[in-house]
Amino acid sequence: MSRIDIFKKINRNAFNEKLIHRYLFERYYFGSAQQRRKLLPERLQKSEINLIVPENIQNDAQYRADLTLYFKGQKLGVPVEVKWLAGAFNKKNQIDYLKNNDGFLIILGDTKLEQIEGVDVVQIKHDDFADWIADNISRLSRESLIYQAESKKLADKNQFWVVFLKGGNDGSAIQNFDRMLAADKKYPFWAFRQHAKALPNILDMQRGDKIFFIFASSHGMAQPKHPKTKVTVHRYYLGEIIEPYYMALDKQRGCFFEASDNIEINNRRWPHFIDFKIIKNYDRDPALSFGHQVGFSEAFSNSFNYGGGTPYPLSRAQFENLKDVLAKLANDIKNKG
């Protein structure tokens, strides 16, 4: 085999369309207004995106759109097909579905076409995509090593999170957690609310990250940020994330924490899921007198106030400190018993 034949065998394509999906997901949710507008056809540029669903299969069409965008005030989602080049948009079922459901096509390659087969075309600006790759390459490569290559050598780069939920043993948060454990104790799962300030953290969680669920009470309906706010911990669970962000499209899992099992995905309050395993927990009486929240005031406050218990990052030092404090309090109770 000649040298040139060998090089012909090397795959030079570093990306696939899934990476473009991730770029779109983050630009639609977190990009500037100008960045979002450039990724929508003109007819949708003044609409506000409420929820993005990846690869949502429609049973009546047996078709899985790359993304489905749900806009505020609109019941039906807008399907989006993503392609490298305009010429790849040639399957009749895709074309018909987008035409019949007011969807649109997004491509990364060059084009001057505004429509193909009666479907709106949006082109990703190459410079913006390259800038996003440059800004996120470390995070993306780490995620790939952990998730795809199952690398166990990145433990020193694990992230740490706390989910602070208010309410005692008769509160809805603990009741929902108990109900979840009763349904699937071996493979626990949890869902988070849609909240603009919380969503970046929800999407940033990765496999292997450690997460504290803390069920606590303190003064006031919201969680004060003052360091001297006193906290009582009724339960805590230390977990490790085994399946980071996903959306449960079925109604059995997807509506588990909802008021009804017949709520369409665009109207669900808790659409963002993770799976985890429990490493350690304290789930018995009496409650733990945590005392002043001091160095955790920002984490506890932001976790609860931005969506009623959403993940907030901890530094490694904060995580170790929190773990030690809770373990000591639990051991003191055990020794007294």
Buried (B, 14 or more C-beta within 10 A) or exposed (E): EEEEEEEEEEEEEEEEBEBBBBBBBBBBBEBEEEBBBBBBBEEBEEBEBBBBBBEBEBEEBEBBBBBBBBBEEBEEBBBBBBBBEBEBBEEEEBBBBBEEBBBBBBBBEEBEEEEBBEBBBBBBEEEBBEEBBEEBEEEBEBBEBBBEEEEEEBEEEBBBBBBBBBBBBEBEBBEBBEEBBEEEEEEBBBBBBBBEEBBEBBBBBBBBBBBBBBBBBBEEEEBBBEEEBEBBBBBBBBBBBBBBBEBBBEBEBBBBBBEEEEBEBBEBBBBBBBBBEBEEBBBEEEBBEBBEBBBBBEBBBBBBBBBBBBBBBBEEEBBEBBBEBBBEBBEEBEEEE
